[in-house]
Every structure is written in C-alpha cells, then in structure tokens.
Amino acid sequence: MQAGGGYQGFHQGLSAGADLGKKYANRYIFATNYNRFFEGKTILSESVRYDNYTSFDNKMTYKLGLKHYIVDSLYFAANTSTGYNVPTLYRLYDSWVGNAALKPEKSRGYDLALGYMGFKVLYFSQKTEDLIDYNYSTFKYYNVPGNSEFKGLELSYNGTLLESLIYDLGYTRLFKAEDSIGADLPRRAKDTINYSLTWFPTQKHTVNINGYYVGERYDNAAGTVQTGKYNVTNLSLRHNFAKGYTGEIEIRNLFDRFYQEVDGYATAKRSFYIGISARY
C-alpha cells in the first residue's frame, strides 16, 4: 500500500494587461493498494483521493480495478472510477473568456478491456456533470447543463522489431459524445489514430517519429464547420552526450500541415526546438 499527500497553490497574474490577483489552493491526500489472488492470476487494485480546495467543494474520488489472466498473456480487465476537475483560473477570471460562475466537472465511468501480448481492445463509458466547454456565441467558458455522455472503443498494439525498434499504434472510435438532450458535442472526432516508432541505432542515440490523425470533426453543433481530417507528424532526435545529460532536437509538424483544432485559430507551422536535460 502507498499513501501520500500534497499542497498545490495557483495564482492568476496578468491577463490582457491587468493583474487579476486571483488564486486558490488545494490540499490532498491519497492511498493506493493492490492484492493478488489465485496464484497471482487475479489482481485487484484500489485507489482513493480526497481534495480540500479553498474555493470549491471538497471531494473524494476513487478507482477500483480488476485484472485477470485467463491463460498465459490473455487477460480481461475492468475499471470503475469517479473524477473531479475544477476550472482553471484562466477559465474563471480571464478578462475576455473567463466565467467566474464556472462549477467543477464531476465524472463517473467504467471501462472493459481484453488484451493479449501487445494487443488490447477497450470499451469505455463515461458521464460528466457540468462539463466545461467554450461557447462561441458568448465567447466565454461555460458548464454544459446536465450530464454529458461519452462512449467509445479503443484498439492498441505495441511491440518490438529487431530489438532496436519499438512501435505503438492506437485507434479510437467515439460512438457517442452528447449533451443531456442528446445533441452532439462539438469538436469531438469520431475517429482518431495515434502512432509512434522509436529507433535506438546506438546506446547513446534515440530517433522517434510520432503523430496523430484526426478524422471528421465539426466545430459547431449544426455540423457545418469542419476542423478535422488532418494528420500531424513530429520527429525527435536524442543524444546522450555525457552521463546524465541528453541533448534533443525536435521538429513538430514535420510536414508543415495547415490545420485548425478550433475554427478560426490556426495552429503552429513547422517548428524546431533544441534543448538539453540533466538528471542527477
């Protein structure tokens, strides 16, 4: 069993040239535990967390999980959980888009999975009360009334080739993303694909190419403003030039695709980043 706690303080300073001087804090404690049964073939996990906010209601959340190996690497897994997501200070108090009346999101859901070797298929279902979203009519953040519902299927596969290549593929099909009256929520793609390929040419060098594809997606409830159907690929090169030191070159949006995650707000073109990290 593991247990712990912490303190987080948040402060909103300048916003559109004005110092808002807004802040809130959170004190939290958590505990996690797992048990094995039937010669280790069945694993039961339990997690609980309690958050004590200065500006929001306190909340206890949990997660219960069960994983059972049917034979060899073939397993079945199930999880049920609750969540609590408080609005950020930017969404609450920004001079342009802020809404001080925002309430925290409360969610509950479950998932069921079947896996074998590197392959996994997972079904998920979640309901979120007071979902925080952006309203393009008022140009402010707001809480979607009632319970919004999400259901979908995830397929993933990962493995190794020639001991130096690691690949990871993922596909998500979103069956439902609706508000409390059954209307489709905007900016939720029905189909998304994620991919990653990592190559270790030497013990000191790493090459990674990764990206994602977003399928058909509309930015408005009427389904007339298309912001999907694009692919973004990134490339990174890492070199461990000394013990504990790594240099990295990253190229984001490698093929310089034009795309919009939100209608009217273009994202960055091809971008280059260089950095050094140290570990002691």
C-alpha positions in Angstrom: 0.0 0.0 0.0 1.1 3.5 -0.8 -0.2 6.8 0.7 0.7 10.4 0.4 -0.5 14.0 0.2 0.5 17.4 -1.1 -0.3 21.1 -1.5 -0.8 23.0 -4.7 -1.2 26.8 -4.9 -2.4 28.5 -8.1 -2.2 32.2 -8.9 -3.5 34.2 -11.8 -1.4 37.3 -12.5 -1.5 39.4 -15.7 -4.5 38.9 -18.1 -4.9 41.3 -21.0 -2.6 43.7 -19.2 -4.5 43.6 -16.0 -3.2 42.0 -12.8 -6.2 39.9 -11.6 -4.6 38.8 -8.4 -6.7 35.7 -8.2 -5.7 32.5 -6.5 -6.8 29.2 -4.9 -5.2 26.3 -3.3 -5.7 22.5 -2.8 -4.6 20.2 -0.1 -4.9 16.5 -1.0 -4.3 13.0 0.4 -4.4 9.7 -1.5 -3.9 6.0 -0.9 -3.4 3.1 -3.4 -3.3 -0.6 -2.9 -3.4 -3.8 -4.8 -3.9 -7.5 -4.0 -3.1 -10.7 -5.9 -5.3 -13.8 -5.8 -5.3 -17.3 -7.3 -1.6 -17.6 -7.6 -1.2 -14.1 -8.9 -3.6 -14.5 -11.9 -6.1 -12.1 -10.5 -5.1 -8.5 -9.4 -7.5 -6.2 -7.5 -6.4 -2.5 -7.2 -8.0 0.2 -5.2 -7.3 4.0 -5.1 -8.9 6.8 -3.2 -8.1 10.5 -3.1 -9.5 13.4 -1.1 -9.2 17.0 -2.3 -9.6 20.0 0.0 -10.0 23.2 -2.1 -10.1 26.8 -0.8 -12.6 27.9 -3.5 -14.5 24.8 -4.4 -16.4 22.0 -2.6 -14.1 19.3 -1.2 -14.3 16.0 -3.0 -13.4 12.3 -2.6 -12.8 10.3 -5.7 -11.9 6.6 -6.3 -10.8 4.0 -8.8 -11.4 0.2 -8.5 -9.7 -2.1 -10.9 -9.7 -5.9 -11.7 -7.4 -7.7 -14.0 -7.5 -11.5 -14.5 -5.1 -13.6 -16.6 -7.3 -16.2 -18.4 -4.4 -18.1 -19.9 -0.7 -17.1 -20.4 -0.8 -13.5 -21.6 -4.5 -13.4 -22.4 -6.3 -11.2 -19.8 -9.5 -9.4 -19.0 -9.6 -6.1 -17.2 -12.3 -3.8 -15.8 -12.2 -0.5 -14.0 -14.7 1.9 -12.5 -13.9 5.4 -11.3 -15.1 8.9 -10.4 -13.4 12.2 -11.2 -13.4 15.8 -10.2 -12.0 18.6 -12.4 -12.0 22.2 -11.1 -11.9 25.1 -13.6 -8.5 26.8 -14.1 -8.0 30.4 -13.0 -7.8 31.4 -16.7 -11.2 29.9 -17.4 -12.6 31.6 -14.3 -11.1 35.1 -14.4 -9.6 35.9 -17.8 -10.7 39.3 -18.9 -12.1 38.1 -22.2 -13.2 34.5 -21.9 -13.4 33.9 -18.1 -16.6 33.0 -16.3 -16.4 33.3 -12.5 -19.6 31.2 -12.2 -18.0 28.0 -13.5 -18.5 24.9 -11.5 -16.2 21.9 -11.3 -16.8 18.9 -13.5 -17.9 15.6 -11.8 -17.5 12.4 -13.8 -18.1 8.7 -13.3 -17.5 5.8 -15.7 -16.1 2.4 -16.4 -14.1 0.5 -19.0 -13.7 -3.1 -20.0 -10.7 -4.5 -21.8 -9.4 -7.7 -23.3 -5.7 -8.0 -24.1 -3.1 -10.5 -25.5 0.6 -9.9 -25.9 0.8 -6.3 -27.2 -2.8 -6.1 -28.4 -5.7 -4.6 -26.4 -9.3 -3.7 -27.2 -11.1 -1.5 -24.7 -14.6 -0.2 -24.4 -15.3 2.9 -22.3 -18.3 4.7 -21.0 -18.3 8.0 -19.0 -20.9 10.6 -17.9 -19.7 14.1 -16.9 -21.9 16.5 -15.0 -21.3 20.2 -15.7 -18.8 19.6 -18.5 -16.6 22.7 -19.0 -16.6 23.9 -22.6 -16.3 27.0 -24.7 -19.3 28.9 -26.0 -18.7 30.5 -29.4 -21.9 32.6 -29.1 -20.9 34.4 -25.8 -17.1 33.8 -26.3 -16.8 32.5 -22.8 -16.3 29.2 -21.0 -19.5 27.7 -19.5 -20.8 24.5 -18.0 -22.8 22.3 -20.3 -26.1 21.7 -18.5 -26.8 18.2 -17.1 -24.8 15.1 -17.8 -22.8 14.8 -21.0 -22.1 11.2 -22.1 -19.1 9.6 -23.9 -18.8 6.1 -25.2 -16.2 4.5 -27.5 -13.9 1.8 -28.4 -10.0 1.8 -28.3 -7.7 -0.5 -30.2 -4.0 -0.5 -29.5 -1.0 -2.6 -30.4 2.7 -2.3 -29.4 5.7 -4.4 -29.9 9.4 -4.6 -30.8 11.2 -5.3 -34.0 14.8 -6.4 -34.3 15.4 -5.4 -30.7 16.0 -1.8 -31.7 12.6 -0.7 -33.0 9.6 -0.1 -30.7 6.3 0.7 -32.3 2.9 1.8 -30.8 -0.3 2.1 -32.7 -3.7 3.3 -31.4 -7.2 3.8 -32.8 -10.2 5.3 -31.1 -13.8 5.2 -32.4 -16.1 7.5 -30.5 -19.6 6.2 -30.6 -21.2 8.9 -28.6 -20.3 12.4 -27.4 -23.6 14.0 -26.5 -25.1 16.5 -24.0 -28.0 15.8 -21.8 -30.6 16.3 -24.5 -28.8 14.0 -27.0 -27.2 16.7 -29.2 -23.7 16.0 -30.4 -20.9 17.9 -28.6 -18.7 20.0 -31.0 -15.0 19.3 -31.7 -15.2 15.6 -30.9 -13.8 13.5 -33.8 -15.4 10.1 -34.4 -12.1 8.6 -35.4 -8.6 9.3 -34.2 -5.3 7.4 -34.8 -2.1 7.7 -32.8 1.3 6.2 -33.9 4.9 6.1 -32.6 8.0 4.5 -33.9 11.2 4.6 -31.8 14.6 3.5 -33.1 17.8 3.0 -31.0 20.6 3.0 -33.5 23.2 3.0 -30.7 23.1 3.0 -26.9 23.5 6.8 -26.9 21.1 7.8 -29.7 17.3 7.7 -30.0 15.2 8.6 -33.0 11.4 8.9 -32.6 8.7 9.7 -35.1 5.2 10.1 -33.8 1.9 11.7 -34.7 -1.8 11.5 -34.9 -4.7 11.6 -37.4 -8.0 13.3 -36.6 -11.0 12.2 -38.6 -14.1 14.1 -39.5 -14.9 16.7 -36.8 -17.2 19.7 -36.6 -16.7 22.8 -34.6 -20.3 23.6 -34.2 -23.4 21.7 -33.2 -25.0 22.2 -36.6 -22.2 20.2 -38.2 -21.3 22.7 -40.8 -17.8 23.9 -39.8 -15.2 21.1 -40.5 -12.0 21.2 -38.4 -10.9 17.6 -38.8 -9.4 15.3 -41.5 -5.7 16.1 -40.9 -2.5 14.4 -39.8 0.3 15.8 -37.8 3.8 14.2 -37.6 6.6 15.0 -35.2 10.3 13.9 -35.2 12.8 14.0 -32.4 16.5 13.1 -32.1 18.2 12.5 -28.8 21.9 12.1 -27.9 23.2 11.1 -24.5 26.5 13.0 -24.8 27.5 12.5 -21.1 26.3 10.6 -18.0 23.0 12.1 -17.0 23.0 14.7 -19.9 20.8 14.4 -23.0 20.6 16.8 -26.0 17.4 16.9 -28.1 16.3 18.3 -31.4 12.6 18.2 -32.1 10.7 19.1 -35.2 6.9 19.5 -34.6 4.5 19.4 -37.5 7.3 17.9 -39.7 5.4 18.1 -43.0 4.1 21.7 -42.3 0.4 20.8 -42.4 -2.2 23.6 -42.0 -4.9 22.6 -39.6 -7.3 24.1 -37.0 -8.2 22.5 -33.8 -10.7 25.3 -33.2 -12.3 27.1 -36.1 -10.6 30.4 -36.8 -7.5 29.6 -34.7 -4.7 28.2 -36.9 -2.0 26.2 -35.1 1.8 26.4 -35.4 3.5 25.6 -38.7 6.7 23.5 -38.8 8.6 24.3 -35.6 12.1 23.5 -34.3 13.1 23.0 -30.7 16.6 22.4 -29.2 17.2 21.5 -25.6 19.4 19.9 -23.0 18.2 18.0 -20.0 20.2 16.8 -17.0 19.4 14.1 -14.4 21.2 13.6 -11.1 
